[in-house]
């Protein structure tokens, strides 16, 4: 019974860690160093939440992305 509990806990921890890594990679790809992946124009910081997340938008094509993990300078 103890081995099943150890395996289950290991799977849960692996799943959570994998999810955190996946979200980080996805946000970096969507943010694209502050350049819109659709039209190539710079993204503008549209809004910030109380936990430090940023909503970015492209004024040219309307693309939007949210970043919560990326530490970056706000583009002006």
TITORLUM-716285 format. One line per 2 residues: number of its first residue (from 1); for each residue x, y, z of C-alpha. Coordinates in steps of 0.05 Angstrom, whole numbers. Layout:
NUM	X/Y/Z ~ ...
//
This chain:
1	0/0/0 ~ 57/48/16
3	88/40/-54 ~ 22/60/-87
5	19/123/-44 ~ 91/140/-62
7	78/130/-136 ~ 14/171/-133
9	49/229/-97 ~ 106/227/-147
11	57/231/-205 ~ 20/289/-174
13	84/328/-161 ~ 109/314/-232
15	42/336/-262 ~ 43/402/-223
17	116/417/-240 ~ 103/400/-313
19	43/447/-314 ~ 83/505/-285
21	138/494/-337 ~ 87/488/-394
23	52/554/-373 ~ 118/590/-370
25	139/567/-440 ~ 70/583/-468
27	70/654/-439 ~ 140/667/-467
29	118/644/-535 ~ 53/685/-535
31	90/748/-510 ~ 144/739/-564
33	192/790/-533 ~ 138/844/-538
35	127/836/-613 ~ 59/815/-641
37	66/745/-673 ~ 13/762/-724
39	34/829/-753 ~ 103/844/-723
41	83/909/-688 ~ 103/923/-615
43	55/902/-561 ~ 27/954/-513
45	15/941/-439 ~ -61/949/-435
47	-74/931/-363 ~ -40/905/-299
49	-73/865/-244 ~ -59/869/-170
51	-14/807/-170 ~ 33/835/-223
53	4/803/-286 ~ 2/844/-350
55	-48/845/-407 ~ -14/861/-473
57	-49/882/-537 ~ -30/900/-608
59	-61/965/-632 ~ -52/943/-705
61	-88/876/-707 ~ -121/868/-639
63	-79/809/-614 ~ -80/802/-538
65	-40/760/-489 ~ -34/757/-414
67	32/747/-377 ~ 39/730/-305
69	106/694/-301 ~ 150/735/-347
71	193/787/-313 ~ 203/842/-364
73	208/916/-372 ~ 142/947/-393
75	147/969/-465 ~ 129/1040/-479
//
